[in-house]
Amino acid sequence: YDFFKNINQYIEYDELAENNGTNDISDLDYSFIINFDPDKIGDLKKLCNKFIYLVVELYNRNGGNTFNDNNDFDYLNYWLNARLHEINPENICTKFFFQNLRSKYSGIHISSEMSRGIYDIQAEDLDNLNTLYNLYKSFKELNKSINLNNPQESTYMEYAKSCVQHYQKLKDRCIGDGVKFCKILTNFKTKYEEIDLCKYTFKGKTVKKLPSLESDPNKPADGCEVSIINTDGPSSQDSRGYAERDEDSFDSDAQSITIGSIATIGMSFIFFIFYRFTSFGQLLRSRFNKNERIFKNINEEMNHFSHTSEYEHFNSESKMYGVAYNS
């Protein structure tokens, strides 16, 4: 199970082998195949070609020096077991088939360690490995499909559904501690749940959330609305935002006026109570009354002075008239 640490890389090499590793190899003697299954000679020949292509490509990946520890051997062992099982699930021994292939083609003698790394995987473990491999393969295609320029919902949802099915199949087998593939499954769940389709920008489309790994894979996924950008003007969402801001401003102004009015009335009432019914109010009233009397006396004196001045002015004028008249 350790090769799943680099599973995406191995999936890519598998795809290369499917596309480029189909040609016959001139130095390979295919005559041994008939001893394993005479009815599947064509399929087994293609398997040999692809397997040798994988061995060479993985070895040359590091400049033709070595494989990547035991992970490469684990992957090659899984790959050969899985493909032979697809062709003939009952009658072909993987280790024996590899030994015959190696004896007929010197090109895969590049590592003696690989010979020790090829063996028959137990049926239950092979089933788990197949499910894990298909799980990560679907997940890789899921990521690829949602990152296209024009993602197709039917495509990425089909890959998501496949992930859910494979995950649930393995989850039911994770009983107790120490099961190796359970840790790999947990790591997968973390990666899957990190994908939030609602954060992706799919212009003008209604996007559905990825189905939960715990849900029925045939249940329709929940939807999430994605804003549509309107270049001619503000979107309806923006308009609602503007309206909400205007309403908030009006409410704030009205609230400020109301609070101010209440505060003024309240302060006036408190001052009235303070003025009428407290000792300090009495002191203020006495001062106001004293000041009022002073102002009254001043007014009276001013009025008296005014009358006196008018009288003197009138009297002086009369004298002037008298002098003129007598003369």
Sequence and secondary structure as in RCSB ss.txt:
>XXXX:A:sequence
YDFFKNINQYIEYDELAENNGTNDISDLDYSFIINFDPDKIGDLKKLCNKFIYLVVELYNRNGGNTFNDNNDFDY
LNYWLNARLHEINPENICTKFFFQNLRSKYSGIHISSEMSRGIYDIQAEDLDNLNTLYNLYKSFKELNKSINLNN
PQESTYMEYAKSCVQHYQKLKDRCIGDGVKFCKILTNFKTKYEEIDLCKYTFKGKTVKKLPSLESDPNKPADGCE
VSIINTDGPSSQDSRGYAERDEDSFDSDAQSITIGSIATIGMSFIFFIFYRFTSFGQLLRSRFNKNERIFKNINE
EMNHFSHTSEYEHFNSESKMYGVAYNS
>XXXX:A:secstr
 GGGGGHHHHHHHHHHHHHH  S  TT  GGGGGGT GGGHHHHHHHHHHHHHHHHHHHHTTTSS   TTHHHHH
HHHHHHHHHHHH TTT  HHHHHHHHHHH GGG S HHHHHH     HHHHHHHHHHHHHHHHHHHHHHHHTSSS
  HHHHHHHHHHHHHHHHHHHTT  SS  HHHHHHHHHHHHHHT  GGGS  TT  EE    TTS TTS   EE 
     TTS  HHHHHHHHHHHHHHHHHHHHHHHHHHHHHHHHHHHHHHHHHHSHHHHHHHHHHHHHHHHHHHHHH
HHHHHHHHHHHHHHHHHHHHHHHHHH 
